[in-house]
Amino acid sequence: MTPFTTLRGAAAPLKTGDALLANVDTDMIIPKQFLKTVTREGLKVGLFHEMKTNSDGTPNKEFVLNKPAYENASILIAGDNFGCGSSREHAPWAILDQGIRCVIAPSFADIFFNNCFKNGILPIALPQEICDKLAEQAGGGNHVFTVDLPNQKVTAPDGNEYAFDIDQGRKENLVAGLDEIGESMTHSVEIEAYENKRQIMTPWLERA
C-alpha cells in the first residue's frame, strides 16, 4: 500500500439537496454489475454509477465528482452511516481507484470501515455539525483541505483545525503503508525462528 502521512487536496461534498447524503450503501458506491472483476483496477467507472450517470448513459453534470472542480478530489465528505449494506470490498477499491484516499463522515458501517484500512484509505469520523461545516466549505470556491494523519487533524480551507481519533495500530500501519499481511511480514525474523524451532522439536509434522 502507498503510505498515508499528510494529504492535501480537494474535498468533494456528497450531498442530496443541501444535506450530506446519509446511509450510502455499498451498492450505491459500486453497483453489483461492476463486481465481476477480481482486480482493483478500473473500478472507478462504476463508482456512484447510478448517481453520476443519466438514464441515457451520459454523465450527470450535477453530480459532484463530474464537476471540474472535484474530478481530481482526494477527499470525500459524506453523511451518517457511510458504507452500509453488503460487505463487498469492491467499494473501497472503487473509491481508491478514483483517487480518493480519505472519507470523512459522522459514522461508518463497521465492515466498510475495516476494509478502508486494509486498502490504504483513511476513514475519519467527526460529529455531524463539523461534517456539515466542512461540506459547506468544500462547496465553496476554496475546497482544498489538509489531512494530517501523524498529528490526527483535518485543516479546513478557513484554517480551522479539527482533531480526530484513530486506533494507534491502524495509524502506524497507514503511515508505514502496511496492510495486515505487510504487518505480519515485519515479524519475519520471529516467524522464521519459530518455523526452524518447530522443525527440530516436531519433525514429524514436516513429513508428507
C-alpha positions in Angstrom: 0.0 0.0 0.0 1.0 3.6 -0.5 1.9 5.2 2.8 -0.5 7.8 4.2 1.0 10.7 6.0 -0.3 14.1 5.0 -2.9 14.5 2.3 -3.6 17.9 0.7 -6.3 18.0 -1.9 -9.8 18.9 -3.0 -12.7 17.6 -0.9 -15.9 16.7 -2.6 -19.2 17.0 -0.6 -21.6 14.2 -1.3 -25.0 15.8 -0.9 -28.6 15.5 -1.7 -30.1 19.0 -1.8 -28.4 20.9 1.0 -27.8 17.9 3.3 -25.0 15.4 3.2 -26.2 12.1 1.8 -26.7 9.6 4.6 -26.9 5.8 4.5 -24.8 5.5 1.4 -24.6 1.7 1.0 -22.1 -0.3 -0.9 -24.4 -0.9 -3.8 -24.7 2.9 -4.3 -20.9 3.1 -4.1 -20.4 0.4 -6.7 -23.5 -1.4 -8.2 -23.5 -5.2 -8.5 -22.9 -5.3 -12.3 -19.4 -4.0 -11.7 -18.4 -6.8 -9.3 -17.3 -9.3 -12.0 -13.7 -8.3 -11.8 -11.3 -9.6 -9.1 -8.7 -7.0 -9.7 -8.7 -3.5 -8.2 -8.1 -1.5 -11.4 -10.7 0.2 -13.5 -13.4 0.2 -10.8 -13.8 3.9 -10.8 -16.0 3.5 -13.9 -18.7 2.0 -11.6 -18.2 4.3 -8.6 -21.5 6.0 -7.7 -22.7 4.9 -11.2 -26.4 5.5 -10.7 -25.8 9.0 -9.4 -23.1 10.1 -11.8 -24.8 8.7 -15.0 -28.1 9.7 -16.6 -30.5 7.1 -17.8 -29.3 7.6 -21.4 -25.7 6.8 -20.3 -24.4 10.4 -20.4 -22.6 11.9 -17.5 -24.8 13.7 -14.9 -23.2 17.1 -14.9 -24.8 17.9 -11.5 -23.1 15.0 -9.7 -20.2 16.4 -7.6 -17.4 14.1 -9.0 -18.4 15.1 -12.5 -17.8 18.7 -11.9 -14.4 20.0 -13.0 -13.5 21.4 -9.5 -13.9 17.9 -8.0 -12.9 15.4 -10.7 -9.5 15.0 -9.0 -10.8 15.1 -5.4 -8.8 13.0 -3.0 -11.2 13.6 0.0 -14.9 12.7 0.2 -17.3 14.2 2.8 -20.5 12.3 3.3 -23.4 11.8 5.7 -24.0 9.3 8.6 -23.6 5.5 8.2 -21.4 5.6 5.1 -20.7 2.2 3.6 -23.6 0.3 5.0 -25.2 -2.7 3.2 -23.2 -5.7 1.9 -19.6 -6.3 2.7 -18.2 -6.0 -0.8 -14.6 -5.0 -0.7 -15.0 -3.6 -4.2 -16.5 -0.5 -2.6 -13.2 0.8 -1.1 -11.4 -0.5 -4.2 -13.5 1.7 -6.4 -13.1 4.7 -4.1 -9.3 4.3 -4.1 -9.3 3.8 -7.9 -11.0 7.2 -8.2 -8.1 8.7 -6.3 -9.9 9.3 -3.0 -7.8 8.4 0.0 -9.8 9.9 2.8 -13.6 9.7 3.6 -15.0 12.0 6.3 -18.4 11.2 7.7 -20.2 11.2 11.1 -20.2 7.4 11.2 -19.3 4.3 9.1 -20.6 0.8 8.7 -18.2 -1.5 10.6 -17.2 -3.8 7.7 -16.6 -0.9 5.3 -14.7 1.0 8.0 -12.3 -2.0 8.5 -11.9 -2.6 4.7 -10.8 1.0 4.3 -7.7 0.5 6.5 -6.9 -2.7 4.5 -6.7 -0.7 1.3 -4.9 2.4 2.4 -8.0 4.6 2.8 -8.4 6.8 5.9 -12.0 6.9 7.3 -12.4 9.8 9.7 -15.5 10.1 11.9 -16.3 13.6 13.0 -19.6 15.0 14.6 -22.4 15.8 12.2 -22.2 19.5 12.8 -18.5 19.5 11.9 -19.1 17.4 8.8 -21.7 20.0 7.8 -19.3 22.8 8.2 -16.6 21.0 6.2 -19.1 20.2 3.5 -20.1 23.9 3.3 -16.6 25.0 2.8 -15.9 22.1 0.3 -18.7 23.5 -1.8 -17.2 27.0 -1.9 -14.5 28.5 -4.1 -11.6 27.2 -2.0 -12.2 23.5 -1.4 -8.6 22.3 -0.6 -8.2 20.6 2.7 -5.3 19.1 4.5 -5.5 15.8 6.4 -2.5 15.3 8.7 -2.5 11.7 9.9 0.6 11.8 12.2 -0.9 14.7 14.1 -4.5 13.5 13.7 -6.1 16.7 12.4 -8.1 18.0 9.4 -7.4 21.6 8.4 -10.3 23.3 6.5 -9.8 26.0 3.9 -10.6 28.7 6.5 -7.6 27.5 8.6 -9.7 25.8 11.4 -8.3 22.5 12.6 -10.4 19.5 13.7 -8.9 16.6 15.7 -9.9 13.1 15.0 -9.4 9.8 16.8 -7.8 6.6 15.3 -6.6 3.3 16.7 -2.8 3.6 17.2 -2.0 0.3 15.4 -4.1 1.3 12.4 -2.5 4.7 12.3 1.0 3.2 12.3 0.1 0.8 9.5 -1.3 3.5 7.3 1.7 5.7 7.9 4.0 2.8 7.0 1.9 1.7 4.1 1.2 -1.8 5.6 -1.9 -3.9 5.2 -2.4 -6.9 7.6 -0.1 -9.2 5.5 2.5 -6.5 5.4 2.3 -6.0 9.2 2.7 -9.8 9.7 5.8 -9.7 7.5 7.5 -7.2 9.7 7.8 -10.1 12.1 9.5 -12.3 9.5 12.6 -13.0 11.7 10.4 -14.3 14.6 8.3 -16.3 12.2 11.4 -17.9 10.6 12.8 -18.7 14.1 9.6 -20.3 15.1 9.4 -22.4 12.0 13.0 -23.6 12.4 12.4 -24.5 16.1 9.2 -26.4 15.1 11.1 -28.4 12.5 13.6 -29.5 15.2 11.1 -30.2 18.0 8.3 -31.8 16.0 9.9 -33.1 12.8 7.0 -35.5 12.2 4.8 -32.5 11.3 7.0 -31.9 8.3 6.6 -35.3 6.8 4.4 -35.7 3.8 
